[in-house]
Amino acid sequence: MPLTERDRAILDFERSWWSEPGPKDTAILERFELSATRYYQILGELLDHPEALDHDPLLVRRLQRMRDRRRRERVQDRSASGTQG
Protein backbone atom coordinates (compact mmCIF):
# COMPACT_ATOMS: atom_id res chain seq x y z
CA MET A 1 0.00 0.00 0.00
CA PRO A 2 1.53 3.35 -0.99
CA LEU A 3 2.19 6.09 1.53
CA THR A 4 -0.57 8.61 1.98
CA GLU A 5 0.02 12.33 1.89
CA ARG A 6 -0.28 12.37 5.69
CA ASP A 7 2.27 9.54 6.00
CA ARG A 8 4.78 11.50 3.94
CA ALA A 9 4.03 14.65 5.93
CA ILE A 10 4.67 12.79 9.20
CA LEU A 11 8.02 11.53 7.93
CA ASP A 12 8.95 15.00 6.69
CA PHE A 13 7.93 16.54 10.01
CA GLU A 14 9.91 13.94 11.97
CA ARG A 15 13.00 14.78 9.95
CA SER A 16 12.91 18.46 10.92
CA TRP A 17 10.59 18.91 13.93
CA TRP A 18 13.40 20.34 16.03
CA SER A 19 13.42 23.47 13.86
CA GLU A 20 9.77 24.19 14.78
CA PRO A 21 9.09 26.72 17.53
CA GLY A 22 7.57 25.38 20.73
CA PRO A 23 7.08 21.88 22.07
CA LYS A 24 6.92 18.96 19.65
CA ASP A 25 3.61 17.72 21.12
CA THR A 26 2.00 21.08 20.38
CA ALA A 27 3.30 21.09 16.81
CA ILE A 28 1.97 17.54 16.31
CA LEU A 29 -1.47 18.53 17.52
CA GLU A 30 -1.57 21.71 15.44
CA ARG A 31 -0.21 20.21 12.24
CA PHE A 32 -1.82 16.76 12.22
CA GLU A 33 -4.71 17.12 14.68
CA LEU A 34 -3.41 14.00 16.43
CA SER A 35 -2.48 13.33 20.02
CA ALA A 36 1.21 12.63 20.55
CA THR A 37 0.33 9.03 21.43
CA ARG A 38 -1.50 8.46 18.14
CA TYR A 39 1.25 10.25 16.18
CA TYR A 40 3.88 7.91 17.59
CA GLN A 41 1.70 4.86 16.89
CA ILE A 42 1.40 5.91 13.25
CA LEU A 43 5.11 6.73 13.04
CA GLY A 44 5.98 3.32 14.48
CA GLU A 45 3.81 1.62 11.86
CA LEU A 46 5.42 3.69 9.12
CA LEU A 47 8.87 2.46 10.09
CA ASP A 48 7.90 -1.01 8.88
CA HIS A 49 6.62 0.23 5.48
CA PRO A 50 9.02 -0.34 2.57
CA GLU A 51 7.58 2.81 0.97
CA ALA A 52 8.66 4.86 4.00
CA LEU A 53 12.19 3.56 3.56
CA ASP A 54 12.03 4.61 -0.11
CA HIS A 55 10.72 8.07 0.87
CA ASP A 56 13.46 8.86 3.41
CA PRO A 57 15.94 6.03 3.97
CA LEU A 58 18.24 7.90 6.36
CA LEU A 59 15.42 8.99 8.66
CA VAL A 60 13.67 5.62 8.67
CA ARG A 61 16.87 3.68 9.36
CA ARG A 62 17.80 6.06 12.17
CA LEU A 63 14.35 5.74 13.76
CA GLN A 64 14.43 1.96 13.35
CA ARG A 65 17.80 1.83 15.15
CA MET A 66 16.44 4.00 17.96
CA ARG A 67 13.33 1.81 18.27
CA ASP A 68 15.42 -1.37 18.31
CA ARG A 69 17.77 0.06 20.95
CA ARG A 70 14.83 1.01 23.19
CA ARG A 71 13.36 -2.48 22.80
CA ARG A 72 16.67 -4.11 23.76
CA GLU A 73 16.97 -1.83 26.79
CA ARG A 74 13.45 -2.72 27.93
CA VAL A 75 14.18 -6.43 27.62
CA GLN A 76 17.45 -6.03 29.51
CA ASP A 77 15.73 -4.00 32.22
CA ARG A 78 13.03 -6.70 32.61
CA SER A 79 15.67 -9.42 32.72
CA ALA A 80 17.68 -7.54 35.32
CA SER A 81 14.68 -6.84 37.54
CA GLY A 82 13.47 -10.45 37.21
CA THR A 83 16.73 -11.84 38.55
CA GLN A 84 16.66 -9.74 41.70
CA GLY A 85 14.98 -11.31 44.71
Backbone hydrogen bonds in HBPLUS format (Angstrom, degrees):
<---DONOR---> <-ACCEPTOR-->    atom                        ^
c    i                          cat <-CA-CA->   ^        H-A-AA   ^      H-
h    n   atom  resd res      DA  || num        DHA   H-A  angle D-A-AA Bond
n    s   type  num  typ     dist DA aas  dist angle  dist       angle   num
A0008-ARG N   A0004-THR O   3.06 MM   4  6.39 163.9  2.09 153.4 156.1     1
A0009-ALA N   A0005-GLU O   2.92 MM   4  6.15 153.5  1.99 145.3 153.5     2
A0010-ILE N   A0006-ARG O   2.83 MM   4  6.09 151.1  1.92 151.0 158.3     3
A0011-LEU N   A0007-ASP O   3.07 MM   4  6.39 162.4  2.10 150.8 155.0     4
A0012-ASP N   A0008-ARG O   2.87 MM   4  6.09 160.2  1.91 149.7 155.7     5
A0013-PHE N   A0009-ALA O   2.83 MM   4  5.95 157.1  1.88 145.6 152.2     6
A0014-GLU N   A0010-ILE O   2.87 MM   4  6.04 161.6  1.90 150.6 155.7     7
A0015-ARG N   A0011-LEU O   3.09 MM   4  6.28 142.7  2.23 142.8 151.9     8
A0016-SER N   A0013-PHE O   3.02 MM   3  5.41 133.7  2.24 105.0 117.1     9
A0017-TRP N   A0013-PHE O   2.72 MM   4  5.29 109.4  2.22 159.9 174.8    10
A0019-SER N   A0016-SER O   3.06 MM   3  5.84 163.9  2.08 123.6 128.3    11
A0020-GLU N   A0017-TRP O   2.90 MM   3  5.41 163.9  1.92 119.1 124.5    12
A0027-ALA N   A0023-PRO O   3.17 MM   4  6.53 158.3  2.21 148.8 154.8    13
A0028-ILE N   A0024-LYS O   2.87 MM   4  6.14 154.2  1.93 155.8 163.5    14
A0029-LEU N   A0025-ASP O   3.05 MM   4  6.28 163.4  2.08 145.7 149.6    15
A0030-GLU N   A0026-THR O   2.92 MM   4  6.12 165.5  1.94 153.1 157.2    16
A0031-ARG N   A0027-ALA O   2.86 MM   4  5.83 163.6  1.88 147.6 152.7    17
A0032-PHE N   A0028-ILE O   2.88 MM   4  5.63 162.0  1.92 146.5 152.6    18
A0033-GLU N   A0029-LEU O   2.90 MM   4  4.54 133.1  2.13 119.6 128.1    19
A0039-TYR N   A0035-SER O   2.95 MM   4  6.17 162.0  1.98 153.7 159.3    20
A0040-TYR N   A0036-ALA O   2.97 MM   4  6.18 164.2  1.99 153.7 156.5    21
A0041-GLN N   A0037-THR O   3.03 MM   4  6.31 144.7  2.16 143.5 153.8    22
A0042-ILE N   A0038-ARG O   2.95 MM   4  6.23 163.8  1.98 154.8 158.0    23
A0043-LEU N   A0039-TYR O   2.83 MM   4  6.09 164.0  1.86 153.1 158.3    24
A0044-GLY N   A0040-TYR O   2.90 MM   4  5.93 158.1  1.95 139.3 145.3    25
A0045-GLU N   A0041-GLN O   3.06 MM   4  6.35 153.3  2.13 145.7 152.6    26
A0046-LEU N   A0042-ILE O   2.88 MM   4  6.18 151.6  1.96 150.2 158.9    27
A0047-LEU N   A0043-LEU O   3.12 MM   4  6.41 140.9  2.28 147.1 156.4    28
A0048-ASP N   A0045-GLU O   3.19 MM   3  5.70 156.4  2.25 111.4 118.0    29
A0049-HIS N   A0046-LEU O   2.95 MM   3  5.16 167.5  1.96 115.1 118.7    30
A0052-ALA N   A0049-HIS O   3.06 MM   3  5.26 130.9  2.31 102.5 115.1    31
A0053-LEU N   A0049-HIS O   3.33 MM   4  6.76 154.4  2.40 149.2 155.5    32
A0054-ASP N   A0050-PRO O   3.02 MM   4  6.38 147.6  2.13 143.9 153.2    33
A0055-HIS N   A0051-GLU O   2.90 MM   4  6.12 147.0  2.01 141.1 150.1    34
A0056-ASP N   A0052-ALA O   3.02 MM   4  6.28 164.4  2.04 157.6 159.0    35
A0060-VAL N   A0056-ASP O   3.04 MM   4  6.18 176.9  2.04 165.4 166.4    36
A0061-ARG N   A0057-PRO O   2.97 MM   4  5.95 165.0  1.99 147.4 152.0    37
A0062-ARG N   A0058-LEU O   3.02 MM   4  6.12 157.8  2.07 144.6 151.2    38
A0063-LEU N   A0059-LEU O   2.89 MM   4  6.14 165.6  1.91 158.2 161.9    39
A0064-GLN N   A0060-VAL O   2.85 MM   4  6.00 151.6  1.93 147.4 155.9    40
A0065-ARG N   A0061-ARG O   2.94 MM   4  6.15 158.2  1.99 147.7 153.0    41
A0066-MET N   A0062-ARG O   2.99 MM   4  6.29 158.6  2.04 148.9 154.8    42
A0067-ARG N   A0063-LEU O   2.91 MM   4  6.08 161.6  1.95 147.3 152.3    43
A0068-ASP N   A0064-GLN O   2.85 MM   4  6.05 163.1  1.88 152.0 156.7    44
A0069-ARG N   A0065-ARG O   2.90 MM   4  6.07 155.4  1.96 148.4 155.0    45
A0070-ARG N   A0066-MET O   2.99 MM   4  6.24 162.0  2.02 151.1 155.5    46
A0071-ARG N   A0067-ARG O   2.97 MM   4  6.23 156.4  2.03 149.1 155.8    47
A0072-ARG N   A0068-ASP O   2.98 MM   4  6.23 162.5  2.01 149.0 153.2    48
A0073-GLU N   A0069-ARG O   2.93 MM   4  6.18 159.8  1.97 151.0 156.8    49
A0074-ARG N   A0070-ARG O   2.95 MM   4  6.19 154.3  2.02 147.8 154.4    50
A0075-VAL N   A0071-ARG O   3.01 MM   4  6.28 161.5  2.04 153.5 158.1    51
A0076-GLN N   A0072-ARG O   2.88 MM   4  6.11 161.5  1.91 151.8 157.4    52
A0077-ASP N   A0073-GLU O   2.84 MM   4  5.99 155.2  1.90 146.4 153.5    53
A0078-ARG N   A0074-ARG O   2.93 MM   4  6.15 158.1  1.97 148.3 153.9    54
A0079-SER N   A0075-VAL O   2.89 MM   4  6.10 158.0  1.94 148.8 155.4    55
A0080-ALA N   A0076-GLN O   2.86 MM   4  6.01 158.4  1.90 148.6 154.5    56
A0081-SER N   A0077-ASP O   2.95 MM   4  6.12 159.8  1.99 148.0 153.3    57
A0082-GLY N   A0078-ARG O   2.93 MM   4  5.96 139.7  2.10 141.4 152.0    58
